Amino acid sequence: MDGAQLHETASRTAMGLPAVFETEPFGEGAVVYKVVDKMFVMTSELRGVPIVNLKCAPPHGAALVRDHTEITPGWHMNKRHWITLAPGDGIDETLVEDLVANAYDLVVAGLPRAKRPLDPTRGGDRAGG
């Protein structure tokens, strides 16, 4: 997957989730996706290369870093709870979609139940819970 596809897939997937909005709190070129004011994905560039930072459970993140050369500990983030995706042959659309959805679910699960967005695809249940 190339860098443009990486950013497009992450953005499309994030914006398709309930109650997500995008913002640029770190300036132009670093797009942050939040749910209930909690960041779960950021698209940006590192030395001219498009990257995506994602929240990730520590054991899952460690396995992804071990198994994919395109996945590293989170750039400018908590390296235990965030990973960074770079373009490359080991990254495909399904992986990016799954990791974005997983990042969203992690953040939503950590929200107080009353603040969790409703997800109509889950029969009216709260997302992530």
SVG drawing of the C-alpha trace seen along z (x, -y; Angstrom):
<svg xmlns="http://www.w3.org/2000/svg" viewBox="-31 -25 44 37">
<polyline fill="none" stroke="black" stroke-width="0.4" points="0.0,0.0 1.3,-3.4 1.2,-6.5 -1.8,-8.1 -3.8,-4.9 -2.7,-4.5 -4.0,-8.0 -7.2,-7.6 -8.0,-4.3 -7.4,-5.4 -9.4,-8.6 -12.3,-6.9 -12.5,-4.2 -12.2,-6.6 -14.9,-9.0 -17.2,-6.0 -17.4,-5.3 -20.0,-6.8 -19.4,-10.3 -16.0,-10.8 -14.7,-14.2 -11.4,-15.3 -9.3,-18.2 -5.7,-19.6 -4.6,-20.5 -1.0,-20.1 -1.1,-22.3 -1.7,-21.8 -0.8,-18.3 -1.4,-16.4 -5.0,-15.3 -6.4,-13.9 -9.5,-11.7 -11.3,-11.8 -14.3,-10.3 -15.7,-12.3 -12.6,-14.4 -10.3,-11.4 -7.7,-10.9 -7.5,-7.4 -5.8,-8.0 -3.5,-10.7 -2.4,-10.9 0.7,-12.9 4.1,-12.7 7.5,-11.8 10.4,-13.1 8.0,-13.4 6.6,-9.8 2.9,-9.5 2.3,-7.8 -0.6,-6.8 -0.4,-6.7 -3.0,-4.5 -3.9,-3.6 -3.3,0.1 -3.4,2.5 0.3,3.1 0.4,6.9 -1.2,6.4 1.1,3.5 4.2,5.5 3.1,8.4 2.4,6.1 5.8,4.3 7.5,7.7 5.7,9.1 5.6,6.1 8.6,3.9 6.1,1.1 4.8,1.0 6.9,-0.7 6.2,-2.0 4.2,-5.2 6.2,-8.2 5.9,-11.1 3.4,-9.0 3.5,-6.7 5.4,-3.8 3.5,-1.3 0.0,-2.3 0.5,-3.6 1.9,-2.2 2.9,-3.9 2.1,-2.5 4.2,-3.4 3.6,-2.6 4.8,0.8 3.9,4.2 3.1,5.6 0.2,3.1 -3.1,3.6 -6.6,2.1 -8.0,4.7 -5.2,4.4 -5.6,0.6 -9.4,0.8 -9.1,3.4 -6.5,1.3 -8.5,-1.9 -11.6,-0.1 -9.6,1.5 -8.2,-1.9 -11.7,-3.4 -13.0,-0.5 -10.1,-0.9 -10.9,-4.5 -14.6,-4.1 -14.2,-1.2 -12.3,-3.6 -15.0,-6.2 -17.6,-6.4 -20.6,-4.4 -22.9,-7.5 -20.4,-9.2 -20.1,-6.2 -21.6,-7.0 -24.5,-4.9 -23.8,-2.6 -26.9,-1.7 -25.2,1.3 -25.0,3.0 -28.7,3.0 -28.8,-0.3 -26.1,0.9 -23.3,-1.5 -20.2,-1.1 -17.4,0.9 -19.5,2.2"/>
</svg>
